[in-house]
């Protein structure tokens, strides 16, 4: 039983490592775009617009408020 809990305790560490690896990979890919002010503004606009789209879509689907 000890081996089971030891194995289960490794999953959160794996999840955190996996998630950080994805974020570092994406940031490394987008880092050159942040050097140019025009592309940086466009990138932030796309990220903000995508976030708002997801937020408003989920609010509409879940009936959390008037959209």
PQR file with spaces between the fields and no chain letter, atoms N, CA, C, O and H, PARSE charges and radii, in Angstrom:
ATOM       1  N    UNK     1       0.817   -1.191    0.000 -0.4000 1.5000
ATOM       2  CA   UNK     1       0.000    0.000    0.000 -0.0000 2.0000
ATOM       3  C    UNK     1       0.864    1.260    0.000  0.5500 1.7000
ATOM       4  O    UNK     1       0.477    2.294   -0.544 -0.5500 1.4000
ATOM       5  N    UNK     2       2.051    1.154    0.625 -0.4000 1.5000
ATOM       6  CA   UNK     2       2.955    2.299    0.668 -0.0000 2.0000
ATOM       7  C    UNK     2       3.398    2.698   -0.744  0.5500 1.7000
ATOM       8  O    UNK     2       3.480    3.883   -1.066 -0.5500 1.4000
ATOM       9  H    UNK     2       2.366    0.314    1.067  0.4000 1.0000
ATOM      10  N    UNK     3       3.679    1.705   -1.572 -0.4000 1.5000
ATOM      11  CA   UNK     3       4.082    1.996   -2.949 -0.0000 2.0000
ATOM      12  C    UNK     3       2.978    2.694   -3.728  0.5500 1.7000
ATOM      13  O    UNK     3       3.242    3.549   -4.573 -0.5500 1.4000
ATOM      14  H    UNK     3       3.612    0.742   -1.311  0.4000 1.0000
ATOM      15  N    UNK     4       1.744    2.322   -3.436 -0.4000 1.5000
ATOM      16  CA   UNK     4       0.611    2.945   -4.119 -0.0000 2.0000
ATOM      17  C    UNK     4       0.555    4.437   -3.819  0.5500 1.7000
ATOM      18  O    UNK     4       0.454    5.248   -4.740 -0.5500 1.4000
ATOM      19  H    UNK     4       1.529    1.627   -2.749  0.4000 1.0000
ATOM      20  N    UNK     5       0.620    4.811   -2.536 -0.4000 1.5000
ATOM      21  CA   UNK     5       0.529    6.228   -2.166 -0.0000 2.0000
ATOM      22  C    UNK     5       1.760    7.005   -2.612  0.5500 1.7000
ATOM      23  O    UNK     5       1.673    8.188   -2.941 -0.5500 1.4000
ATOM      24  H    UNK     5       0.703    4.152   -1.788  0.4000 1.0000
ATOM      25  N    UNK     6       2.886    6.345   -2.621 -0.4000 1.5000
ATOM      26  CA   UNK     6       4.090    6.999   -3.119 -0.0000 2.0000
ATOM      27  C    UNK     6       3.953    7.294   -4.613  0.5500 1.7000
ATOM      28  O    UNK     6       4.368    8.353   -5.084 -0.5500 1.4000
ATOM      29  H    UNK     6       2.957    5.384   -2.354  0.4000 1.0000
ATOM      30  N    UNK     7       3.381    6.370   -5.336 -0.4000 1.5000
ATOM      31  CA   UNK     7       3.166    6.553   -6.768 -0.0000 2.0000
ATOM      32  C    UNK     7       2.115    7.634   -7.022  0.5500 1.7000
ATOM      33  O    UNK     7       2.278    8.453   -7.926 -0.5500 1.4000
ATOM      34  H    UNK     7       3.044    5.510   -4.953  0.4000 1.0000
ATOM      35  N    UNK     8       1.045    7.642   -6.237 -0.4000 1.5000
ATOM      36  CA   UNK     8      -0.002    8.646   -6.395 -0.0000 2.0000
ATOM      37  C    UNK     8       0.530   10.038   -6.068  0.5500 1.7000
ATOM      38  O    UNK     8       0.114   11.018   -6.687 -0.5500 1.4000
ATOM      39  H    UNK     8       0.913    6.976   -5.503  0.4000 1.0000
ATOM      40  N    UNK     9       1.436   10.138   -5.114 -0.4000 1.5000
ATOM      41  CA   UNK     9       1.981   11.445   -4.737 -0.0000 2.0000
ATOM      42  C    UNK     9       2.864   12.039   -5.833  0.5500 1.7000
ATOM      43  O    UNK     9       3.159   13.233   -5.794 -0.5500 1.4000
ATOM      44  H    UNK     9       1.774    9.342   -4.611  0.4000 1.0000
ATOM      45  N    UNK    10       3.282   11.255   -6.785 -0.4000 1.5000
ATOM      46  CA   UNK    10       4.105   11.769   -7.885 -0.0000 2.0000
ATOM      47  C    UNK    10       3.278   12.474   -8.947  0.5500 1.7000
ATOM      48  O    UNK    10       3.821   13.292   -9.689 -0.5500 1.4000
ATOM      49  H    UNK    10       3.042   10.285   -6.816  0.4000 1.0000
ATOM      50  N    UNK    11       2.007   12.194   -9.048 -0.4000 1.5000
ATOM      51  CA   UNK    11       1.188   12.771  -10.104 -0.0000 2.0000
ATOM      52  C    UNK    11       1.058   14.290  -10.025  0.5500 1.7000
ATOM      53  O    UNK    11       1.140   14.935  -11.070 -0.5500 1.4000
ATOM      54  H    UNK    11       1.565   11.530   -8.445  0.4000 1.0000
ATOM      55  N    UNK    12       0.859   14.914   -8.849 -0.4000 1.5000
ATOM      56  CA   UNK    12       0.812   16.384   -8.834 -0.0000 2.0000
ATOM      57  C    UNK    12       2.119   17.021   -9.309  0.5500 1.7000
ATOM      58  O    UNK    12       2.099   18.030  -10.014 -0.5500 1.4000
ATOM      59  H    UNK    12       0.792   14.390   -7.999  0.4000 1.0000
ATOM      60  N    UNK    13       3.242   16.442   -8.928 -0.4000 1.5000
ATOM      61  CA   UNK    13       4.531   16.968   -9.369 -0.0000 2.0000
ATOM      62  C    UNK    13       4.670   16.831  -10.886  0.5500 1.7000
ATOM      63  O    UNK    13       5.172   17.741  -11.546 -0.5500 1.4000
ATOM      64  H    UNK    13       3.259   15.622   -8.355  0.4000 1.0000
ATOM      65  N    UNK    14       4.233   15.714  -11.435 -0.4000 1.5000
ATOM      66  CA   UNK    14       4.258   15.517  -12.876 -0.0000 2.0000
ATOM      67  C    UNK    14       3.354   16.546  -13.566  0.5500 1.7000
ATOM      68  O    UNK    14       3.740   17.123  -14.582 -0.5500 1.4000
ATOM      69  H    UNK    14       3.825   14.975  -10.899  0.4000 1.0000
ATOM      70  N    UNK    15       2.173   16.774  -13.028 -0.4000 1.5000
ATOM      71  CA   UNK    15       1.238   17.729  -13.621 -0.0000 2.0000
ATOM      72  C    UNK    15       1.821   19.141  -13.628  0.5500 1.7000
ATOM      73  O    UNK    15       1.722   19.852  -14.628 -0.5500 1.4000
ATOM      74  H    UNK    15       1.859   16.304  -12.203  0.4000 1.0000
ATOM      75  N    UNK    16       2.427   19.543  -12.517 -0.4000 1.5000
ATOM      76  CA   UNK    16       3.027   20.883  -12.435 -0.0000 2.0000
ATOM      77  C    UNK    16       4.183   21.011  -13.424  0.5500 1.7000
ATOM      78  O    UNK    16       4.303   22.026  -14.110 -0.5500 1.4000
ATOM      79  H    UNK    16       2.508   18.966  -11.705  0.4000 1.0000
ATOM      80  N    UNK    17       5.025   19.999  -13.499 -0.4000 1.5000
ATOM      81  CA   UNK    17       6.156   20.025  -14.424 -0.0000 2.0000
ATOM      82  C    UNK    17       5.682   20.076  -15.864  0.5500 1.7000
ATOM      83  O    UNK    17       6.229   20.829  -16.669 -0.5500 1.4000
ATOM      84  H    UNK    17       4.927   19.174  -12.942  0.4000 1.0000
ATOM      85  N    UNK    18       4.688   19.296  -16.195 -0.4000 1.5000
ATOM      86  CA   UNK    18       4.135   19.256  -17.550 -0.0000 2.0000
ATOM      87  C    UNK    18       3.541   20.608  -17.923  0.5500 1.7000
ATOM      88  O    UNK    18       3.781   21.109  -19.022 -0.5500 1.4000
ATOM      89  H    UNK    18       4.244   18.684  -15.541  0.4000 1.0000
ATOM      90  N    UNK    19       2.766   21.204  -17.013 -0.4000 1.5000
ATOM      91  CA   UNK    19       2.135   22.492  -17.275 -0.0000 2.0000
ATOM      92  C    UNK    19       3.172   23.600  -17.441  0.5500 1.7000
ATOM      93  O    UNK    19       3.065   24.413  -18.360 -0.5500 1.4000
ATOM      94  H    UNK    19       2.571   20.797  -16.121  0.4000 1.0000
ATOM      95  N    UNK    20       4.173   23.640  -16.563 -0.4000 1.5000
ATOM      96  CA   UNK    20       5.228   24.648  -16.696 -0.0000 2.0000
ATOM      97  C    UNK    20       6.011   24.472  -17.992  0.5500 1.7000
ATOM      98  O    UNK    20       6.400   25.460  -18.615 -0.5500 1.4000
ATOM      99  H    UNK    20       4.259   22.980  -15.817  0.4000 1.0000
ATOM     100  N    UNK    21       6.243   23.252  -18.399 -0.4000 1.5000
ATOM     101  CA   UNK    21       6.934   23.001  -19.665 -0.0000 2.0000
ATOM     102  C    UNK    21       6.157   23.544  -20.847  0.5500 1.7000
ATOM     103  O    UNK    21       6.741   24.110  -21.770 -0.5500 1.4000
ATOM     104  H    UNK    21       5.927   22.450  -17.893  0.4000 1.0000
ATOM     105  N    UNK    22       4.845   23.374  -20.824 -0.4000 1.5000
ATOM     106  CA   UNK    22       4.011   23.912  -21.904 -0.0000 2.0000
ATOM     107  C    UNK    22       4.082   25.437  -21.923  0.5500 1.7000
ATOM     108  O    UNK    22       4.237   26.036  -22.987 -0.5500 1.4000
ATOM     109  H    UNK    22       4.370   22.914  -20.074  0.4000 1.0000
ATOM     110  N    UNK    23       3.970   26.071  -20.747 -0.4000 1.5000
ATOM     111  CA   UNK    23       4.014   27.535  -20.697 -0.0000 2.0000
ATOM     112  C    UNK    23       5.373   28.070  -21.144  0.5500 1.7000
ATOM     113  O    UNK    23       5.430   29.052  -21.883 -0.5500 1.4000
ATOM     114  H    UNK    23       3.845   25.584  -19.882  0.4000 1.0000
ATOM     115  N    UNK    24       6.464   27.444  -20.710 -0.4000 1.5000
ATOM     116  CA   UNK    24       7.793   27.893  -21.126 -0.0000 2.0000
ATOM     117  C    UNK    24       7.989   27.716  -22.627  0.5500 1.7000
ATOM     118  O    UNK    24       8.607   28.562  -23.273 -0.5500 1.4000
ATOM     119  H    UNK    24       6.418   26.646  -20.109  0.4000 1.0000
ATOM     120  N    UNK    25       7.478   26.641  -23.180 -0.4000 1.5000
ATOM     121  CA   UNK    25       7.588   26.400  -24.611 -0.0000 2.0000
ATOM     122  C    UNK    25       6.821   27.454  -25.403  0.5500 1.7000
ATOM     123  O    UNK    25       7.332   27.996  -26.383 -0.5500 1.4000
ATOM     124  H    UNK    25       6.976   25.953  -22.656  0.4000 1.0000
ATOM     125  N    UNK    26       5.607   27.740  -24.979 -0.4000 1.5000
ATOM     126  CA   UNK    26       4.801   28.752  -25.674 -0.0000 2.0000
ATOM     127  C    UNK    26       5.435   30.128  -25.531  0.5500 1.7000
ATOM     128  O    UNK    26       5.479   30.890  -26.496 -0.5500 1.4000
ATOM     129  H    UNK    26       5.192   27.300  -24.182  0.4000 1.0000
ATOM     130  N    UNK    27       5.932   30.459  -24.325 -0.4000 1.5000
ATOM     131  CA   UNK    27       6.566   31.755  -24.115 -0.0000 2.0000
ATOM     132  C    UNK    27       7.825   31.890  -24.976  0.5500 1.7000
ATOM     133  O    UNK    27       8.071   32.957  -25.539 -0.5500 1.4000
ATOM     134  H    UNK    27       5.896   29.840  -23.540  0.4000 1.0000
ATOM     135  N    UNK    28       8.607   30.848  -25.084 -0.4000 1.5000
ATOM     136  CA   UNK    28       9.803   30.881  -25.929 -0.0000 2.0000
ATOM     137  C    UNK    28       9.457   31.089  -27.387  0.5500 1.7000
ATOM     138  O    UNK    28      10.207   31.733  -28.121 -0.5500 1.4000
ATOM     139  H    UNK    28       8.407   29.981  -24.626  0.4000 1.0000
ATOM     140  N    UNK    29       8.331   30.549  -27.812 -0.4000 1.5000
ATOM     141  CA   UNK    29       7.888   30.711  -29.194 -0.0000 2.0000
ATOM     142  C    UNK    29       7.366   32.127  -29.445  0.5500 1.7000
ATOM     143  O    UNK    29       7.540   32.662  -30.540 -0.5500 1.4000
ATOM     144  H    UNK    29       7.722   30.025  -27.216  0.4000 1.0000
ATOM     145  N    UNK    30       6.727   32.738  -28.444 -0.4000 1.5000
ATOM     146  CA   UNK    30       6.157   34.070  -28.608 -0.0000 2.0000
ATOM     147  C    UNK    30       7.115   35.198  -28.232  0.5500 1.7000
ATOM     148  O    UNK    30       6.836   36.359  -28.530 -0.5500 1.4000
ATOM     149  H    UNK    30       6.585   32.303  -27.554  0.4000 1.0000
ATOM     150  N    UNK    31       8.220   34.887  -27.594 -0.4000 1.5000
ATOM     151  CA   UNK    31       9.159   35.909  -27.135 -0.0000 2.0000
ATOM     152  C    UNK    31       9.665   36.808  -28.261  0.5500 1.7000
ATOM     153  O    UNK    31       9.748   38.018  -28.052 -0.5500 1.4000
ATOM     154  H    UNK    31       8.446   33.943  -27.351  0.4000 1.0000
ATOM     155  N    UNK    32      10.008   36.288  -29.444 -0.4000 1.5000
ATOM     156  CA   UNK    32      10.450   37.188  -30.517 -0.0000 2.0000
ATOM     157  C    UNK    32       9.362   38.169  -30.962  0.5500 1.7000
ATOM     158  O    UNK    32       9.672   39.268  -31.421 -0.5500 1.4000
ATOM     159  H    UNK    32       9.940   35.305  -29.614  0.4000 1.0000
ATOM     160  N    UNK    33       8.108   37.785  -30.831 -0.4000 1.5000
ATOM     161  CA   UNK    33       7.027   38.689  -31.231 -0.0000 2.0000
ATOM     162  C    UNK    33       6.897   39.881  -30.293  0.5500 1.7000
ATOM     163  O    UNK    33       6.376   40.923  -30.689 -0.5500 1.4000
ATOM     164  H    UNK    33       7.856   36.892  -30.459  0.4000 1.0000
ATOM     165  N    UNK    34       7.361   39.742  -29.057 -0.4000 1.5000
ATOM     166  CA   UNK    34       7.238   40.821  -28.089 -0.0000 2.0000
ATOM     167  C    UNK    34       8.293   41.910  -28.280  0.5500 1.7000
ATOM     168  O    UNK    34       8.192   42.968  -27.659 -0.5500 1.4000
ATOM     169  H    UNK    34       7.784   38.895  -28.735  0.4000 1.0000
ATOM     170  N    UNK    35       9.293   41.679  -29.114 -0.4000 1.5000
ATOM     171  CA   UNK    35      10.334   42.675  -29.341 -0.0000 2.0000
ATOM     172  C    UNK    35       9.850   43.807  -30.247  0.5500 1.7000
ATOM     173  O    UNK    35      10.318   44.939  -30.125 -0.5500 1.4000
ATOM     174  H    UNK    35       9.374   40.819  -29.618  0.4000 1.0000
ATOM     175  N    UNK    36       8.932   43.514  -31.139 -0.4000 1.5000
ATOM     176  CA   UNK    36       8.379   44.527  -32.028 -0.0000 2.0000
ATOM     177  C    UNK    36       7.095   45.074  -31.390  0.5500 1.7000
ATOM     178  O    UNK    36       6.191   44.296  -31.088 -0.5500 1.4000
ATOM     179  H    UNK    36       8.552   42.595  -31.238  0.4000 1.0000
ATOM     180  N    UNK    37       6.993   46.393  -31.177 -0.4000 1.5000
ATOM     181  CA   UNK    37       5.813   46.944  -30.488 -0.0000 2.0000
ATOM     182  C    UNK    37       4.490   46.661  -31.208  0.5500 1.7000
ATOM     183  O    UNK    37       3.471   46.432  -30.555 -0.5500 1.4000
ATOM     184  H    UNK    37       7.728   47.026  -31.421  0.4000 1.0000
ATOM     185  N    UNK    38       4.496   46.675  -32.528 -0.4000 1.5000
ATOM     186  CA   UNK    38       3.254   46.440  -33.273 -0.0000 2.0000
ATOM     187  C    UNK    38       2.793   44.996  -33.084  0.5500 1.7000
ATOM     188  O    UNK    38       1.613   44.750  -32.832 -0.5500 1.4000
ATOM     189  H    UNK    38       5.323   46.860  -33.058  0.4000 1.0000
ATOM     190  N    UNK    39       3.709   44.050  -33.202 -0.4000 1.5000
ATOM     191  CA   UNK    39       3.312   42.652  -33.024 -0.0000 2.0000
ATOM     192  C    UNK    39       2.975   42.355  -31.566  0.5500 1.7000
ATOM     193  O    UNK    39       2.146   41.488  -31.292 -0.5500 1.4000
ATOM     194  H    UNK    39       4.667   44.250  -33.406  0.4000 1.0000
ATOM     195  N    UNK    40       3.606   43.064  -30.625 -0.4000 1.5000
ATOM     196  CA   UNK    40       3.281   42.862  -29.206 -0.0000 2.0000
ATOM     197  C    UNK    40       1.861   43.322  -28.914  0.5500 1.7000
ATOM     198  O    UNK    40       1.121   42.643  -28.202 -0.5500 1.4000
ATOM     199  H    UNK    40       4.279   43.769  -30.848  0.4000 1.0000
ATOM     200  N    UNK    41       1.478   44.466  -29.457 -0.4000 1.5000
ATOM     201  CA   UNK    41       0.109   44.961  -29.266 -0.0000 2.0000
ATOM     202  C    UNK    41      -0.886   44.012  -29.913  0.5500 1.7000
ATOM     203  O    UNK    41      -1.933   43.716  -29.338 -0.5500 1.4000
ATOM     204  H    UNK    41       2.079   45.018  -30.035  0.4000 1.0000
ATOM     205  N    UNK    42      -0.561   43.535  -31.111 -0.4000 1.5000
ATOM     206  CA   UNK    42      -1.449   42.581  -31.781 -0.0000 2.0000
ATOM     207  C    UNK    42      -1.568   41.284  -30.989  0.5500 1.7000
ATOM     208  O    UNK    42      -2.657   40.721  -30.875 -0.5500 1.4000
ATOM     209  H    UNK    42       0.289   43.776  -31.579  0.4000 1.0000
ATOM     210  N    UNK    43      -0.455   40.811  -30.443 -0.4000 1.5000
ATOM     211  CA   UNK    43      -0.472   39.576  -29.659 -0.0000 2.0000
ATOM     212  C    UNK    43      -1.332   39.731  -28.406  0.5500 1.7000
ATOM     213  O    UNK    43      -2.138   38.857  -28.088 -0.5500 1.4000
ATOM     214  H    UNK    43       0.429   41.269  -30.535  0.4000 1.0000
ATOM     215  N    UNK    44      -1.153   40.855  -27.694 -0.4000 1.5000
ATOM     216  CA   UNK    44      -1.973   41.092  -26.508 -0.0000 2.0000
ATOM     217  C    UNK    44      -3.444   41.240  -26.881  0.5500 1.7000
ATOM     218  O    UNK    44      -4.317   40.785  -26.141 -0.5500 1.4000
ATOM     219  H    UNK    44      -0.497   41.564  -27.953  0.4000 1.0000
ATOM     220  N    UNK    45      -3.723   41.858  -27.998 -0.4000 1.5000
ATOM     221  CA   UNK    45      -5.110   41.977  -28.448 -0.0000 2.0000
ATOM     222  C    UNK    45      -5.736   40.631  -28.762  0.5500 1.7000
ATOM     223  O    UNK    45      -6.898   40.384  -28.438 -0.5500 1.4000
ATOM     224  H    UNK    45      -3.014   42.227  -28.598  0.4000 1.0000
ATOM     225  N    UNK    46      -4.959   39.764  -29.394 -0.4000 1.5000
ATOM     226  CA   UNK    46      -5.469   38.430  -29.720 -0.0000 2.0000
ATOM     227  C    UNK    46      -5.705   37.616  -28.449  0.5500 1.7000
ATOM     228  O    UNK    46      -6.725   36.940  -28.320 -0.5500 1.4000
ATOM     229  H    UNK    46      -4.015   39.965  -29.657  0.4000 1.0000
ATOM     230  N    UNK    47      -4.764   37.683  -27.516 -0.4000 1.5000
ATOM     231  CA   UNK    47      -4.922   36.945  -26.253 -0.0000 2.0000
ATOM     232  C    UNK    47      -6.123   37.480  -25.472  0.5500 1.7000
ATOM     233  O    UNK    47      -6.922   36.701  -24.953 -0.5500 1.4000
ATOM     234  H    UNK    47      -3.935   38.233  -27.620  0.4000 1.0000
ATOM     235  N    UNK    48      -6.251   38.802  -25.390 -0.4000 1.5000
ATOM     236  CA   UNK    48      -7.379   39.398  -24.671 -0.0000 2.0000
ATOM     237  C    UNK    48      -8.705   39.064  -25.363  0.5500 1.7000
ATOM     238  O    UNK    48      -9.681   38.712  -24.701 -0.5500 1.4000
ATOM     239  H    UNK    48      -5.602   39.434  -25.812  0.4000 1.0000
ATOM     240  N    UNK    49      -8.739   39.174  -26.674 -0.4000 1.5000
ATOM     241  CA   UNK    49      -9.956   38.845  -27.415 -0.0000 2.0000
ATOM     242  C    UNK    49     -10.347   37.384  -27.265  0.5500 1.7000
ATOM     243  O    UNK    49     -11.527   37.065  -27.118 -0.5500 1.4000
ATOM     244  H    UNK    49      -7.946   39.460  -27.212  0.4000 1.0000
ATOM     245  N    UNK    50      -9.355   36.490  -27.303 -0.4000 1.5000
ATOM     246  CA   UNK    50      -9.638   35.064  -27.114 -0.0000 2.0000
ATOM     247  C    UNK    50     -10.150   34.769  -25.719  0.5500 1.7000
ATOM     248  O    UNK    50     -11.060   33.959  -25.540 -0.5500 1.4000
ATOM     249  H    UNK    50      -8.397   36.750  -27.424  0.4000 1.0000
ATOM     250  N    UNK    51      -9.561   35.433  -24.725 -0.4000 1.5000
ATOM     251  CA   UNK    51     -10.026   35.252  -23.349 -0.0000 2.0000
ATOM     252  C    UNK    51     -11.452   35.748  -23.159  0.5500 1.7000
ATOM     253  O    UNK    51     -12.262   35.093  -22.505 -0.5500 1.4000
ATOM     254  H    UNK    51      -8.822   36.091  -24.871  0.4000 1.0000
ATOM     255  N    UNK    52     -11.756   36.917  -23.738 -0.4000 1.5000
ATOM     256  CA   UNK    52     -13.113   37.452  -23.640 -0.0000 2.0000
ATOM     257  C    UNK    52     -14.114   36.555  -24.365  0.5500 1.7000
ATOM     258  O    UNK    52     -15.237   36.364  -23.897 -0.5500 1.4000
ATOM     259  H    UNK    52     -11.097   37.450  -24.270  0.4000 1.0000
ATOM     260  N    UNK    53     -13.704   36.006  -25.508 -0.4000 1.5000
ATOM     261  CA   UNK    53     -14.575   35.098  -26.250 -0.0000 2.0000
ATOM     262  C    UNK    53     -14.924   33.872  -25.409  0.5500 1.7000
ATOM     263  O    UNK    53     -16.086   33.477  -25.327 -0.5500 1.4000
ATOM     264  H    UNK    53     -12.792   36.161  -25.888  0.4000 1.0000
ATOM     265  N    UNK    54     -13.911   33.277  -24.788 -0.4000 1.5000
ATOM     266  CA   UNK    54     -14.151   32.101  -23.940 -0.0000 2.0000
ATOM     267  C    UNK    54     -15.016   32.477  -22.746  0.5500 1.7000
ATOM     268  O    UNK    54     -15.948   31.748  -22.405 -0.5500 1.4000
ATOM     269  H    UNK    54     -12.966   33.599  -24.855  0.4000 1.0000
ATOM     270  N    UNK    55     -14.719   33.609  -22.104 -0.4000 1.5000
ATOM     271  CA   UNK    55     -15.485   34.047  -20.942 -0.0000 2.0000
ATOM     272  C    UNK    55     -16.954   34.274  -21.290  0.5500 1.7000
ATOM     273  O    UNK    55     -17.843   33.777  -20.600 -0.5500 1.4000
ATOM     274  H    UNK    55     -13.962   34.201  -22.380  0.4000 1.0000
ATOM     275  N    UNK    56     -17.202   35.015  -22.345 -0.4000 1.5000
ATOM     276  CA   UNK    56     -18.592   35.314  -22.710 -0.0000 2.0000
ATOM     277  C    UNK    56     -19.324   34.066  -23.211  0.5500 1.7000
ATOM     278  O    UNK    56     -20.522   33.912  -22.970 -0.5500 1.4000
ATOM     279  H    UNK    56     -16.480   35.419  -22.905  0.4000 1.0000
ATOM     280  N    UNK    57     -18.617   33.188  -23.899 -0.4000 1.5000
ATOM     281  CA   UNK    57     -19.242   31.945  -24.358 -0.0000 2.0000
ATOM     282  C    UNK    57     -19.643   31.077  -23.168  0.5500 1.7000
ATOM     283  O    UNK    57     -20.752   30.542  -23.136 -0.5500 1.4000
ATOM     284  H    UNK    57     -17.644   33.313  -24.095  0.4000 1.0000
ATOM     285  N    UNK    58     -18.744   30.934  -22.186 -0.4000 1.5000
ATOM     286  CA   UNK    58     -19.075   30.130  -21.011 -0.0000 2.0000
ATOM     287  C    UNK    58     -20.198   30.762  -20.195  0.5500 1.7000
ATOM     288  O    UNK    58     -21.071   30.052  -19.696 -0.5500 1.4000
ATOM     289  H    UNK    58     -17.844   31.368  -22.212  0.4000 1.0000
ATOM     290  N    UNK    59     -20.188   32.086  -20.053 -0.4000 1.5000
ATOM     291  CA   UNK    59     -21.279   32.748  -19.326 -0.0000 2.0000
ATOM     292  C    UNK    59     -22.606   32.530  -20.028  0.5500 1.7000
ATOM     293  O    UNK    59     -23.623   32.300  -19.374 -0.5500 1.4000
ATOM     294  H    UNK    59     -19.479   32.663  -20.459  0.4000 1.0000
ATOM     295  N    UNK    60     -22.607   32.600  -21.352 -0.4000 1.5000
ATOM     296  CA   UNK    60     -23.827   32.359  -22.110 -0.0000 2.0000
ATOM     297  C    UNK    60     -24.295   30.914  -22.030  0.5500 1.7000
ATOM     298  O    UNK    60     -25.493   30.654  -21.922 -0.5500 1.4000
ATOM     299  H    UNK    60     -21.780   32.787  -21.883  0.4000 1.0000
ATOM     300  N    UNK    61     -23.373   29.989  -22.080 -0.4000 1.5000
ATOM     301  CA   UNK    61     -23.743   28.570  -22.040 -0.0000 2.0000
ATOM     302  C    UNK    61     -24.228   28.159  -20.655  0.5500 1.7000
ATOM     303  O    UNK    61     -25.129   27.328  -20.537 -0.5500 1.4000
ATOM     304  H    UNK    61     -22.400   30.201  -22.167  0.4000 1.0000
ATOM     305  N    UNK    62     -23.644   28.727  -19.614 -0.4000 1.5000
ATOM     306  CA   UNK    62     -23.991   28.347  -18.255 -0.0000 2.0000
ATOM     307  C    UNK    62     -25.112   29.196  -17.672  0.5500 1.7000
ATOM     308  O    UNK    62     -25.598   28.910  -16.578 -0.5500 1.4000
ATOM     309  H    UNK    62     -22.912   29.402  -19.710  0.4000 1.0000
ATOM     310  N    UNK    63     -25.528   30.240  -18.390 -0.4000 1.5000
ATOM     311  CA   UNK    63     -26.611   31.094  -17.923 -0.0000 2.0000
ATOM     312  C    UNK    63     -26.234   31.889  -16.696  0.5500 1.7000
ATOM     313  O    UNK    63     -27.063   32.056  -15.801 -0.5500 1.4000
ATOM     314  H    UNK    63     -25.133   30.472  -19.278  0.4000 1.0000
ATOM     315  N    UNK    64     -25.004   32.389  -16.620 -0.4000 1.5000
ATOM     316  CA   UNK    64     -24.549   33.098  -15.438 -0.0000 2.0000
ATOM     317  C    UNK    64     -24.873   34.585  -15.457  0.5500 1.7000
ATOM     318  O    UNK    64     -24.658   35.262  -14.452 -0.5500 1.4000
ATOM     319  H    UNK    64     -24.331   32.253  -17.346  0.4000 1.0000
ATOM     320  N    UNK    65     -25.367   35.102  -16.534 -0.4000 1.5000
ATOM     321  CA   UNK    65     -25.695   36.518  -16.597 -0.0000 2.0000
ATOM     322  C    UNK    65     -26.154   36.903  -17.983  0.5500 1.7000
ATOM     323  O    UNK    65     -26.016   36.138  -18.938 -0.5500 1.4000
ATOM     324  H    UNK    65     -25.542   34.551  -17.350  0.4000 1.0000
ATOM     325  N    UNK    66     -26.700   38.093  -18.081 -0.4000 1.5000
ATOM     326  CA   UNK    66     -27.121   38.570  -19.387 -0.0000 2.0000
ATOM     327  C    UNK    66     -25.937   38.866  -20.276  0.5500 1.7000
ATOM     328  O    UNK    66     -24.992   39.540  -19.864 -0.5500 1.4000
ATOM     329  H    UNK    66     -26.812   38.715  -17.305  0.4000 1.0000
ATOM     330  N    UNK    67     -25.985   38.372  -21.470 -0.4000 1.5000
ATOM     331  CA   UNK    67     -24.877   38.573  -22.410 -0.0000 2.0000
ATOM     332  C    UNK    67     -25.338   39.535  -23.472  0.5500 1.7000
ATOM     333  O    UNK    67     -24.576   39.862  -24.381 -0.5500 1.4000
ATOM     334  H    UNK    67     -26.752   37.825  -21.805  0.4000 1.0000
